[in-house]
Amino acid sequence: MADVLQFSDVTVRRNGNPILSDINWEVTSNQRWVILGPNGAGKTTLLSLAATMLYPSTGTVQILGKLLGRVDITQLRTRIGFAGTQAARRIPNNETVADAVLTAVWGVSGRWREQYEEIDLKRMRRVLSEWELSDLADRTFGTLSDGERKRTQIARAVISDPELLLLDEPAASLDLGAREQFLNLLTGYAVSPTSPAMIIITHHVEEIPKGFTHALLLKDGKILKAGEISETITADNLSALYDRELILTETDGRFWARSK
């Protein structure tokens, strides 16, 4: 499978302090990665590099075969789907769910004078249905629950059929019911052979959807462990990651962790 993402000796510094150090990492088109790590480990910085929102201080980042720093990122960003707090802030509260998703076709937030073809409208209706948003199409974004907002953001991120999908804490703040609804939908999307390479950040192993294939454990800006999920998400690795002795349970592709 073709490389979608390739980090080579990547370091990011702020005010002279390393946020990420010596990151070497590859993601191929058939992989679904989860990134775990304590607060301040550098997870969001890592995802920001993949989203072309940040450049490395040293090292190289290749995204979809293009070298970051030597490519028009406006064109590259049309091939990347991104959902997270930063993206949600750009959606006007008075925008309908339908328009919040549809405007992603043009890469804008907020409906203005742009025109859409029937194929765009059909795609929007299909995506709303896939993410259980059809009944909310005419609701405004500002009136949605956290779970509804999360699903709207994902629908917006996937409508243009991206080659790389990046999700920053997609299940954060959701209650149990909304979380399980969301993870079931995300699992269905992840296991589809037509879905793009995916990377999600989460703080909790309980929020890892089934169908994800690989995991990266990040600590103090460095990769502690990376590889196939069954070999990476282990009690020993998580205990080292969080400096606490942990018990890990896995059932039917889902994980749970607690202190000993």
NUNU-768499 format. One record per residue (C-alpha): residue number from 0; x, y, z. Coordinates in steps of 0.1 Angstrom, whole numbers, always signed. Each point is the difference from the previous one (the first is absolute). Layout:
! residues N
MIMI   kedo      c1      c2      c3
MIMI    NUM       X       Y       Z
...
! end
This chain:
! residues 260
MIMI   kedo      c1      c2      c3
MIMI      0      +0      +0      +0
MIMI      1     +11     +36      -8
MIMI      2     +14     +22     +28
MIMI      3     -25     +27     +10
MIMI      4     +22     +15     +27
MIMI      5     +37      -2      +6
MIMI      6     +18     +18     +29
MIMI      7     +39      -2      -2
MIMI      8     +20     +12     +30
MIMI      9     -27     +27      +8
MIMI     10      +6     +24     +28
MIMI     11     -22     +29     +10
MIMI     12     +13     +28     +23
MIMI     13     -18     +29     +16
MIMI     14     +21     +27     +17
MIMI     15     +29     -23      -3
MIMI     16     -17     -29     +19
MIMI     17      -8     -33     -18
MIMI     18     -36      -9      -3
MIMI     19      +7     -30     -22
MIMI     20     +34     -16      -4
MIMI     21     +13     -24     -26
MIMI     22     -33     -13     -13
MIMI     23      +2     -27     -26
MIMI     24     -34     -13     -11
MIMI     25     -18     -13     -31
MIMI     26     -37      -4      -7
MIMI     27     -13     -19     -30
MIMI     28     -33      +2     -17
MIMI     29     -15     -31     +15
MIMI     30      +9      +9     +36
MIMI     31     -21     +15     +28
MIMI     32     +21     +15     +28
MIMI     33      -8     +11     +35
MIMI     34     +24     +24     +19
MIMI     35      +0      -3     +38
MIMI     36     +21     +20     +25
MIMI     37      -2     +21     +31
MIMI     38      -9     +37      -1
MIMI     39     +29     +20     -14
MIMI     40     +15     -31     -18
MIMI     41      -2     +18     -34
MIMI     42     -30     -18     -15
MIMI     43     -17     +31     -14
MIMI     44     +33     +13     -14
MIMI     45      +5     -33     -18
MIMI     46     -35      +2     -15
MIMI     47      +5     +36      -9
MIMI     48     +30     -10     -21
MIMI     49     -21     -26     -18
MIMI     50     -27     +26      -6
MIMI     51     +25     +24     -16
MIMI     52      -7     +25     +28
MIMI     53     +36      +0     +13
MIMI     54     +35      -6     -14
MIMI     55     +28     -19     +16
MIMI     56     +29     +18     +15
MIMI     57     +23     -27     -14
MIMI     58      -6     -32     -20
MIMI     59     -25      -6     -28
MIMI     60     -37      -8      -2
MIMI     61     -15     -15     -32
MIMI     62     -38      +0      -3
MIMI     63     -16     -18     -29
MIMI     64     +33      -1     -18
MIMI     65      +6     +38      +4
MIMI     66     +28     +15     +21
MIMI     67     -13     +24     +25
MIMI     68     +16     +34      -7
MIMI     69      +3      -7     -37
MIMI     70     -36      -3      -9
MIMI     71     -30     +23      -3
MIMI     72     -18      -9     +33
MIMI     73     -33     +14     -12
MIMI     74      -1     -27     -26
MIMI     75     +12     -27     +23
MIMI     76     -26      +9     +27
MIMI     77     -28      -9     -24
MIMI     78     +12     -36      +2
MIMI     79      +0      +0     +38
MIMI     80     -31      -3     +22
MIMI     81      +4     +15     +35
MIMI     82     -24      +2     +30
MIMI     83      +9     +15     +33
MIMI     84      -6     +30     +23
MIMI     85     +18     +24     -24
MIMI     86     -22     -11     -29
MIMI     87     -32      +2     +21
MIMI     88      +7     +36     +10
MIMI     89      -1     +10     -37
MIMI     90     -36     -12      -5
MIMI     91     -25     +28      +6
MIMI     92     -26      -8     +27
MIMI     93     -28     +12     -22
MIMI     94     +11     -23     -29
MIMI     95     -23     -30      -7
MIMI     96     +14     -35      +3
MIMI     97      -6      -5     -37
MIMI     98     +19     +32      -9
MIMI     99     +28      -7     +25
MIMI    100      +7     -33     -18
MIMI    101      -6     +13     -35
MIMI    102     +23     +30      +2
MIMI    103     +30     -24      +5
MIMI    104      -3      -8     -37
MIMI    105     +14     +35      -6
MIMI    106     +22      -1     +30
MIMI    107     -17     +29     +18
MIMI    108     -20      +5     +32
MIMI    109     -32     +20      -3
MIMI    110     -23      -1     -30
MIMI    111      +3     +31     -22
MIMI    112      -4      +3     -37
MIMI    113     +16     -32     -12
MIMI    114     -19     -23     -23
MIMI    115      -4     -37      +4
MIMI    116      -8     -26     -26
MIMI    117     -26     -28      +4
MIMI    118     +28     -25      +5
MIMI    119     +12     +20     +30
MIMI    120     -35      +1     +15
MIMI    121      -4     -38      -5
MIMI    122     +33      -6     +16
MIMI    123      -9     +22     +30
MIMI    124     -33     -19      +5
MIMI    125     +19     -33      -2
MIMI    126     +25     +11     +26
MIMI    127     -27     +13     +23
MIMI    128     -17     -33      -2
MIMI    129     +32     -20      +7
MIMI    130      +7     +21     +31
MIMI    131     -36      -1     +13
MIMI    132      -5     +37      -6
MIMI    133     -28      +1     -26
MIMI    134     -26      +9     +26
MIMI    135     +22     +29     +12
MIMI    136      +7     +15     -35
MIMI    137     -20     +32      +7
MIMI    138     +12      +4     +36
MIMI    139     +26     +27      +6
MIMI    140     +34     -10     +12
MIMI    141      -2     +20     +32
MIMI    142     -30     -19     +12
MIMI    143     +16     -35      -3
MIMI    144     +11     -23     +28
MIMI    145     +37      -9      +3
MIMI    146      -7     -33     -17
MIMI    147     -19     +16     -29
MIMI    148     +28     +26      -4
MIMI    149     +26     -27      -1
MIMI    150     -19     -19     -27
MIMI    151      -5     +32     -20
MIMI    152     +37      +7      +1
MIMI    153      +8     -36     -12
MIMI    154     -25      +3     -28
MIMI    155     +15     +33     -11
MIMI    156     +35     -16      +1
MIMI    157      -9     -30     -22
MIMI    158     -24     +16     -26
MIMI    159     +29      +7     -24
MIMI    160     +13     -36      +2
MIMI    161     +33      +9     +16
MIMI    162     +31     -22      -4
MIMI    163      +9      +6     +36
MIMI    164     -24      +5     +29
MIMI    165     +13     +16     +33
MIMI    166     -22      +1     +31
MIMI    167     +10     +19     +31
MIMI    168     -17     -16     +31
MIMI    169     -32      -8     -19
MIMI    170     -17     -16     +30
MIMI    171     +10     +25     +26
MIMI    172     -28     +15     +22
MIMI    173     -26     -25     -12
MIMI    174     -23     -19     +24
MIMI    175      +0     -38      -1
MIMI    176     -29      -3     -24
MIMI    177     +13     +27     -24
MIMI    178     +35     -15      +2
MIMI    179     -12     -35      -9
MIMI    180     -21     +13     -29
MIMI    181     +29     +20     -13
MIMI    182     +25     -29      +4
MIMI    183     -23     -24     -18
MIMI    184      -3     +24     -29
MIMI    185     +38      +6      -1
MIMI    186      +6     -38      +1
MIMI    187     -22      -5     -30
MIMI    188     +19     +27     -18
MIMI    189     +34     -13     +10
MIMI    190      -6     -36     -12
MIMI    191     -12     +10     -34
MIMI    192     +26      -8     -27
MIMI    193      -8     +33     -17
MIMI    194      +8     +22     +30
MIMI    195     +32     +20      +2
MIMI    196     +29      -4     +23
MIMI    197     -11     +13     +34
MIMI    198     +18     +14     +31
MIMI    199     -18      +8     +32
MIMI    200     +12     +15     +33
MIMI    201     -17     -11     +32
MIMI    202      +8      +0     +37
MIMI    203     -19     -32      +8
MIMI    204      +4     -35     -14
MIMI    205     -38      -4      +4
MIMI    206      -4     +25     -28
MIMI    207     +20     -21     -26
MIMI    208     -24     -12     -26
MIMI    209      +0     -36     -12
MIMI    210     +17      -3     -34
MIMI    211     +30     +21      +9
MIMI    212     +32     -18      -9
MIMI    213     +30     +19     +15
MIMI    214      +9     +21     +31
MIMI    215     +26     +26      +8
MIMI    216      +9      +7     +36
MIMI    217     +15     +34      +5
MIMI    218     +18     +11     +32
MIMI    219     +20     +32      +6
MIMI    220      +0      +8     -37
MIMI    221     +15     -34     -10
MIMI    222     -14     -32     -13
MIMI    223      -1     -26     +28
MIMI    224     -15     -27     -21
MIMI    225     -17      -3     -35
MIMI    226     -13     -29     -20
MIMI    227     -29     -24      -3
MIMI    228     -27      +8     +26
MIMI    229      +0     -35     +15
MIMI    230     +38      +3      +7
MIMI    231      +0     +37     +10
MIMI    232     -31      +3     +23
MIMI    233     +12     -22     +28
MIMI    234      -2      +4     +38
MIMI    235     +38      +3      +2
MIMI    236      +2     +27     -27
MIMI    237     -28     +20     +14
MIMI    238     +15      -2     +35
MIMI    239     +32     +14     -13
MIMI    240     -18     +26     -20
MIMI    241     -19     +14     +30
MIMI    242     +24      -9     +28
MIMI    243     -26     -20     +18
MIMI    244      -6     -37      +3
MIMI    245     -30      -8     -21
MIMI    246     -22     -30      -8
MIMI    247     -13      -2     -36
MIMI    248     -30     -20     -12
MIMI    249      -8      -7     -37
MIMI    250     -34     -14     -11
MIMI    251     -11      -3     -36
MIMI    252     +24     +26     -12
MIMI    253      -7     +26     +27
MIMI    254     +23     +10     +29
MIMI    255      -5     +10     +37
MIMI    256     +27     +10     +24
MIMI    257      +2      +7     +38
MIMI    258     +25      +2     +27
MIMI    259     +12     -31     +19
! end
